Amino acid sequence: METELIREIQKLKRSPVSRTVKERMEQFQKAAKSNKDIFSELCFCILTANYTAEGGIRIQKALGSKFHKLSEKQLASELRSLGHRFPNMRAKFIYMAREHAGAIGSKLHTCDPYEMRKWLAENVHGLGYKEASHFLRNIGIDDLAIIDFHIIDILVKNGMIGKPKTKTLNKARYLEIESVLRNLAEKTRLSLAELDLFLWYMETGKVLK
């Protein structure tokens, strides 16, 4: 089963999807150079938890610099009007995350990706290992796996992992599945970030951020 998945990925690498993945990776490398840009990507990843990437992108574009300026109540009102499923809780998480905005920018230059992910998951409300990995990928770090239900479904269908008993992965299980994905990335000669985009395309037909 793993062999079939590798074959399918290699086929996609020879298709027009490969160019789209390359362009997206280039966007990640160029993104988030200022603290404001970095914080905006952090907010996007807070928003997408238990929501949709498309919805997060739409709200991020609509709010722009408002992530940095609005009160918690104002943020909740904006998120509600833009159709987010959890406006109050996400507004609270974004408002609380502001206290870490400066630290995140400085830590990115001093921590390795694994330490940075651990720090984010432990200190920023609304971020687990998946969301922290997503955030770091979107600002140019390509060696972390973003393990959501789309990725899990592919690995389960191809007999590479057993079906998780719960929707939420603890740290140990997350890292275990990440090691499976890292092995797959090596076999397909992709970074984990590139592999995620190809696998996401296989499940959804889209290459998003």
C-alpha positions as CSV (number, residue, x, y, z in Angstrom):
1,M,0.0,0.0,0.0
2,E,2.8,2.4,0.8
3,T,4.3,1.6,-2.6
4,E,1.1,2.6,-4.3
5,L,1.1,5.9,-2.4
6,I,4.7,6.6,-3.4
7,R,3.8,5.9,-7.0
8,E,0.9,8.3,-6.9
9,I,3.0,11.0,-5.4
10,Q,5.7,10.5,-8.0
11,K,3.0,10.8,-10.7
12,L,1.9,14.1,-9.2
13,K,5.5,15.4,-9.1
14,R,5.5,15.0,-12.9
15,S,2.1,16.8,-13.3
16,P,1.2,20.5,-13.4
17,V,0.4,20.3,-9.7
18,S,4.2,20.2,-9.1
19,R,4.5,23.8,-10.4
20,T,1.8,24.9,-8.1
21,V,3.5,23.3,-5.1
22,K,6.8,24.9,-6.0
23,E,5.1,28.3,-6.3
24,R,3.4,27.9,-2.9
25,M,6.8,26.9,-1.3
26,E,8.4,30.0,-2.8
27,Q,5.6,32.1,-1.3
28,F,6.2,30.5,2.1
29,Q,9.9,31.3,1.9
30,K,9.2,35.0,1.0
31,A,6.4,35.4,3.6
32,A,6.3,36.9,7.0
33,K,9.4,39.0,7.2
34,S,8.1,41.6,9.6
35,N,6.7,41.0,13.1
36,K,3.2,42.1,11.8
37,D,3.3,39.6,9.0
38,I,4.5,36.9,11.4
39,F,1.6,37.7,13.8
40,S,-0.9,37.7,10.9
41,E,0.2,34.1,10.0
42,L,-0.1,33.1,13.6
43,C,-3.7,34.4,13.7
44,F,-4.5,32.6,10.5
45,C,-3.4,29.3,12.1
46,I,-5.4,30.0,15.2
47,L,-8.4,30.6,13.1
48,T,-8.1,27.5,11.0
49,A,-8.2,25.1,14.0
50,N,-11.5,23.1,13.7
51,Y,-12.4,25.4,10.9
52,T,-11.3,25.6,7.2
53,A,-8.2,26.9,5.5
54,E,-10.4,28.7,2.9
55,G,-12.3,30.4,5.7
56,G,-9.1,31.3,7.5
57,I,-7.6,32.8,4.3
58,R,-10.8,34.8,3.7
59,I,-10.9,36.2,7.2
60,Q,-7.1,37.0,7.3
61,K,-7.5,39.0,4.1
62,A,-10.6,40.8,5.4
63,L,-9.1,41.8,8.8
64,G,-5.5,42.6,7.7
65,S,-3.9,44.8,10.4
66,K,-7.0,44.6,12.6
67,F,-5.6,41.5,14.2
68,H,-3.1,43.8,16.0
69,K,-5.5,46.7,16.9
70,L,-9.0,45.6,17.8
71,S,-10.1,44.8,21.3
72,E,-11.1,41.2,22.1
73,K,-14.8,42.2,21.9
74,Q,-14.3,43.9,18.6
75,L,-12.4,41.0,17.2
76,A,-15.2,38.6,18.2
77,S,-17.7,40.8,16.5
78,E,-15.7,40.9,13.3
79,L,-15.1,37.1,13.4
80,R,-18.9,36.6,13.9
81,S,-19.8,38.8,11.0
82,L,-17.3,37.0,8.8
83,G,-18.8,33.6,9.7
84,H,-16.3,32.0,11.9
85,R,-17.6,29.0,13.9
86,F,-16.0,30.1,17.2
87,P,-15.8,33.9,17.1
88,N,-15.5,34.4,20.9
89,M,-12.9,31.8,21.6
90,R,-10.7,32.6,18.6
91,A,-10.9,36.3,19.4
92,K,-9.7,35.5,22.9
93,F,-6.8,33.4,21.7
94,I,-5.7,36.1,19.2
95,Y,-6.0,38.8,21.8
96,M,-3.9,36.8,24.3
97,A,-1.4,35.9,21.6
98,R,-0.4,39.6,21.3
99,E,1.7,39.3,24.4
100,H,3.9,36.8,22.6
101,A,4.2,38.7,19.3
102,G,7.6,40.2,20.0
103,A,9.0,37.0,21.5
104,I,8.0,34.9,18.5
105,G,9.9,37.1,16.1
106,S,13.1,36.9,18.2
107,K,12.8,33.2,19.0
108,L,12.6,32.4,15.3
109,H,16.2,33.5,15.0
110,T,17.5,31.6,18.1
111,C,15.5,28.3,18.4
112,D,15.6,25.3,16.1
113,P,12.2,24.5,14.5
114,Y,11.4,21.7,17.0
115,E,12.1,23.8,20.0
116,M,10.1,26.6,18.5
117,R,7.1,24.4,17.8
118,K,7.2,23.0,21.4
119,W,7.4,26.6,22.8
120,L,4.4,27.7,20.6
121,A,2.3,24.7,21.6
122,E,3.1,25.3,25.3
123,N,2.7,29.1,25.4
124,V,0.2,30.3,22.7
125,H,-3.4,29.4,23.5
126,G,-5.1,27.9,20.5
127,L,-2.0,26.2,19.1
128,G,-1.3,22.6,19.4
129,Y,1.5,20.7,17.5
130,K,-0.5,20.7,14.3
131,E,-1.3,24.5,14.3
132,A,2.2,25.4,15.4
133,S,3.7,23.3,12.6
134,H,1.2,24.9,10.2
135,F,2.3,28.4,11.3
136,L,6.0,27.6,11.0
137,R,5.5,26.1,7.5
138,N,3.7,29.2,6.4
139,I,6.7,31.4,7.3
140,G,9.2,29.2,5.5
141,I,10.2,26.3,7.8
142,D,9.8,23.1,5.8
143,D,10.8,20.2,8.1
144,L,7.7,19.8,10.2
145,A,4.5,17.8,9.5
146,I,1.0,19.3,9.6
147,I,-1.0,16.3,10.7
148,D,-4.7,16.8,10.2
149,F,-7.5,14.4,9.4
150,H,-6.8,14.6,5.6
151,I,-3.3,13.3,6.2
152,I,-4.3,10.7,8.7
153,D,-7.0,9.4,6.3
154,I,-4.4,8.9,3.6
155,L,-1.9,7.1,5.9
156,V,-4.7,4.9,7.3
157,K,-6.0,4.0,3.9
158,N,-2.5,3.0,2.8
159,G,-1.9,0.9,5.9
160,M,0.9,3.1,7.2
161,I,-0.7,3.8,10.6
162,G,-3.6,2.5,12.6
163,K,-6.7,4.6,12.8
164,P,-6.3,6.9,15.9
165,K,-8.8,6.3,18.7
166,T,-9.5,10.0,19.2
167,K,-9.5,13.1,16.9
168,T,-7.0,14.8,19.1
169,L,-3.4,13.5,18.9
170,N,-1.2,13.8,22.0
171,K,2.4,14.9,21.6
172,A,3.8,11.4,21.5
173,R,1.3,10.1,18.9
174,Y,1.9,13.3,16.8
175,L,5.6,12.8,16.7
176,E,5.2,9.1,15.9
177,I,3.0,9.9,12.9
178,E,5.4,12.7,11.9
179,S,8.3,10.1,11.8
180,V,6.1,8.0,9.3
181,L,5.7,11.1,7.2
182,R,9.4,11.9,7.3
183,N,10.2,8.5,6.1
184,L,7.7,8.9,3.2
185,A,9.2,12.3,2.4
186,E,12.7,10.8,2.2
187,K,11.4,8.1,-0.2
188,T,9.7,10.6,-2.4
189,R,12.6,13.1,-2.2
190,L,10.4,15.9,-0.8
191,S,10.5,18.1,2.2
192,L,7.8,17.5,4.8
193,A,6.2,20.8,3.7
194,E,6.1,19.8,0.0
195,L,4.8,16.3,0.9
196,D,2.0,17.9,2.9
197,L,0.9,20.0,-0.1
198,F,0.9,17.0,-2.4
199,L,-1.0,14.8,0.1
200,W,-3.5,17.6,0.7
201,Y,-4.1,17.9,-3.0
202,M,-4.7,14.2,-3.2
203,E,-7.5,14.5,-0.7
204,T,-9.0,17.8,-1.6
205,G,-7.9,18.7,-5.1
206,K,-6.5,22.0,-3.8
207,V,-3.1,23.4,-2.9
208,L,-3.7,26.0,-0.2
209,K,-1.5,27.4,2.5
